[in-house]
Amino acid sequence: MSHRLKRFLSALFVGTLAVAIAAGCIAESTAPATQASAKGAASSFDGDRTGSLLGSILDPLVRLIVRVVSVPAGQSATITNGRWRLDVPAGAIAGDATVGIGVQSPTAFSCKLQILPETLNHFNVPVTVTANCRDIEREQLADWVIWWFDPMQNKWVIVQNSKVDLTNGTVSAPLPHCSFYAAGPAGGKAGW
């Protein structure tokens, strides 16, 4: 593993650790087609509606921006937050769920995907996460993939079947569950 890749992954890990600390701070659920931002909201994804905004807890270390969507059992949904989009096909979730995407900024190359109840954090049909990378030069983007932070191995691994769409400037991958994800070059080059 290259020195630049190790340095980037270390920095990314620190950032995602901050997001993990804040994973419970998400805006109140909305209808499937509606997106809500945690900006200005004082609620928690885990059902505690009395919490304060993450920014007041960890400010100025991190300010988590989170969007959520309610997904009725067997239904499809799409949620976006910053450069990230999650497409949930019909039948992917085996019950009523709330799905969220948390990012540190609208331009962040990493995100935290979460589903509640957590017992539904496995999909019958893979969901697709897509990162908008139009600001990355096409020559560099051609080598990009979606990364997953594997907590069991304590390292970032490439998500199998990651795809680059140079026409639309996106990187996407099918996911079996919610977790920490990032978009970046497979070989640790370019923006890392």
C-alpha positions as CSV (number, residue, x, y, z in Angstrom):
1,M,0.0,0.0,0.0
2,S,1.4,3.4,-1.0
3,H,2.4,6.0,1.6
4,R,-0.2,8.5,0.1
5,L,-2.9,5.8,0.4
6,K,-2.0,5.0,4.0
7,R,-2.0,8.7,4.9
8,F,-5.4,9.3,3.2
9,L,-7.0,6.2,4.7
10,S,-5.7,7.3,8.2
11,A,-7.2,10.8,7.7
12,L,-10.4,9.3,6.4
13,F,-10.6,6.9,9.3
14,V,-10.3,9.8,11.8
15,G,-13.1,11.6,9.9
16,T,-15.3,8.6,9.8
17,L,-14.6,7.9,13.5
18,A,-16.0,11.4,14.2
19,V,-19.0,10.5,12.1
20,A,-19.4,7.2,14.0
21,I,-19.5,9.1,17.3
22,A,-22.2,11.2,15.9
23,A,-24.1,8.4,14.2
24,G,-27.1,8.7,16.5
25,C,-27.7,12.4,15.7
26,I,-29.9,12.3,12.6
27,A,-32.9,14.4,11.6
28,E,-36.5,13.3,12.2
29,S,-37.9,10.8,9.6
30,T,-39.9,12.1,6.6
31,A,-42.0,10.6,3.9
32,P,-40.1,8.4,1.4
33,A,-39.9,11.1,-1.3
34,T,-38.9,13.8,1.1
35,Q,-35.5,14.6,2.4
36,A,-34.8,16.4,5.7
37,S,-31.5,17.9,6.8
38,A,-30.2,17.8,10.3
39,K,-29.2,21.4,10.0
40,G,-31.4,23.2,12.5
41,A,-33.1,20.1,13.7
42,A,-32.8,18.8,17.3
43,S,-33.6,15.1,17.0
44,S,-31.8,11.8,17.0
45,F,-32.0,8.9,14.6
46,D,-32.3,6.4,17.4
47,G,-35.6,7.8,18.5
48,D,-34.4,10.2,21.2
49,R,-36.1,13.4,20.1
50,T,-34.7,15.4,23.1
51,G,-31.1,15.4,22.0
52,S,-29.3,18.6,20.8
53,L,-27.7,19.2,17.5
54,L,-24.4,17.4,17.0
55,G,-22.7,20.7,16.3
56,S,-23.4,21.9,19.8
57,I,-21.8,18.7,21.2
58,L,-18.7,18.4,19.1
59,D,-18.4,21.9,17.5
60,P,-16.0,22.9,16.1
61,L,-14.6,19.4,15.6
62,V,-17.3,18.1,13.3
63,R,-20.7,19.1,12.1
64,L,-22.6,16.1,10.7
65,I,-25.1,16.8,7.9
66,V,-27.7,14.0,7.8
67,R,-30.7,13.2,5.6
68,V,-33.2,10.5,6.2
69,V,-36.0,8.8,4.5
70,S,-38.7,6.4,5.7
71,V,-39.0,3.2,3.6
72,P,-42.2,1.2,4.0
73,A,-41.7,-2.6,3.8
74,G,-41.1,-3.8,0.3
75,Q,-41.0,-0.3,-1.2
76,S,-38.3,1.5,-3.1
77,A,-36.7,4.8,-2.1
78,T,-33.9,7.2,-3.1
79,I,-32.1,9.5,-0.7
80,T,-29.3,12.0,-1.5
81,N,-27.0,14.0,0.7
82,G,-24.2,16.1,-0.8
83,R,-22.4,14.1,-3.4
84,W,-23.9,10.8,-2.2
85,R,-27.1,9.0,-3.4
86,L,-28.5,5.7,-2.1
87,D,-31.0,3.8,-4.3
88,V,-33.1,1.2,-2.4
89,P,-34.9,-1.1,-4.9
90,A,-38.3,-2.5,-4.0
91,G,-38.0,-5.6,-1.9
92,A,-34.5,-4.8,-0.6
93,I,-35.7,-4.2,3.0
94,A,-37.8,-6.8,4.8
95,G,-39.7,-4.3,7.0
96,D,-40.5,-0.7,7.7
97,A,-37.2,1.2,8.1
98,T,-35.6,4.6,8.3
99,V,-32.5,5.0,6.2
100,G,-30.0,7.9,6.6
101,I,-26.9,9.3,4.9
102,G,-24.5,11.3,7.1
103,V,-21.7,13.4,5.7
104,Q,-19.2,15.9,7.2
105,S,-19.8,18.3,4.3
106,P,-21.7,18.4,1.0
107,T,-18.4,17.7,-0.8
108,A,-17.2,14.9,1.5
109,F,-15.8,11.8,-0.3
110,S,-17.0,9.6,2.6
111,C,-20.4,8.9,4.2
112,K,-22.1,6.9,6.9
113,L,-25.1,4.9,5.8
114,Q,-27.4,3.8,8.6
115,I,-30.7,1.9,8.8
116,L,-33.1,1.6,11.7
117,P,-34.1,-0.7,13.1
118,E,-30.6,-2.1,12.9
119,T,-32.0,-5.7,12.6
120,L,-32.8,-4.8,9.0
121,N,-29.2,-4.0,8.1
122,H,-28.9,-6.6,5.5
123,F,-30.6,-6.3,2.1
124,N,-32.6,-9.0,0.2
125,V,-31.6,-7.2,-3.0
126,P,-28.4,-5.0,-3.0
127,V,-28.9,-1.3,-2.7
128,T,-26.7,1.0,-4.8
129,V,-24.6,3.8,-3.4
130,T,-23.4,6.5,-5.9
131,A,-20.9,9.3,-5.4
132,N,-21.1,12.3,-7.7
133,C,-17.4,12.9,-8.7
134,R,-17.9,15.3,-11.6
135,D,-15.3,17.5,-10.0
136,I,-12.6,14.8,-10.5
137,E,-10.7,14.8,-13.8
138,R,-11.9,12.0,-16.1
139,E,-8.5,10.5,-16.4
140,Q,-8.2,10.2,-12.6
141,L,-11.9,9.1,-12.1
142,A,-11.4,6.1,-14.4
143,D,-9.5,4.4,-11.6
144,W,-11.9,5.2,-8.7
145,V,-13.9,2.7,-6.6
146,I,-16.2,2.7,-3.6
147,W,-14.4,1.7,-0.4
148,W,-16.0,0.1,2.7
149,F,-14.5,0.4,6.2
150,D,-14.4,-3.2,7.5
151,P,-14.5,-2.9,11.3
152,M,-13.6,-6.6,11.8
153,Q,-10.3,-6.1,9.9
154,N,-10.0,-2.4,11.0
155,K,-9.2,-1.4,7.4
156,W,-10.7,0.0,4.2
157,V,-11.5,-2.5,1.5
158,I,-12.7,-2.0,-2.1
159,V,-16.4,-2.8,-2.6
160,Q,-16.6,-5.5,-5.3
161,N,-18.4,-4.5,-8.5
162,S,-17.6,-0.8,-8.1
163,K,-18.4,1.0,-11.4
164,V,-17.2,4.3,-12.8
165,D,-19.5,6.2,-15.2
166,L,-17.3,8.7,-17.0
167,T,-20.2,10.2,-18.9
168,N,-22.1,11.2,-15.7
169,G,-19.0,11.5,-13.5
170,T,-20.1,9.0,-10.9
171,V,-18.7,6.0,-9.0
172,S,-21.2,3.4,-7.7
173,A,-21.4,0.0,-6.1
174,P,-24.0,-2.5,-4.9
175,L,-24.1,-2.8,-1.1
176,P,-25.2,-5.7,1.1
177,H,-25.6,-3.5,4.2
178,C,-25.2,0.1,5.7
179,S,-21.8,1.1,7.0
180,F,-19.0,3.6,6.3
181,Y,-18.2,4.2,2.7
182,A,-15.8,6.3,0.7
183,A,-15.1,7.1,-3.0
184,G,-11.5,7.2,-4.1
185,P,-8.8,5.8,-6.4
186,A,-8.2,2.1,-6.3
187,G,-4.5,2.6,-6.3
188,G,-4.2,5.4,-3.8
189,K,-3.5,8.1,-6.5
190,A,-5.2,11.3,-7.6
191,G,-7.1,13.0,-4.8
192,W,-5.8,10.8,-2.0
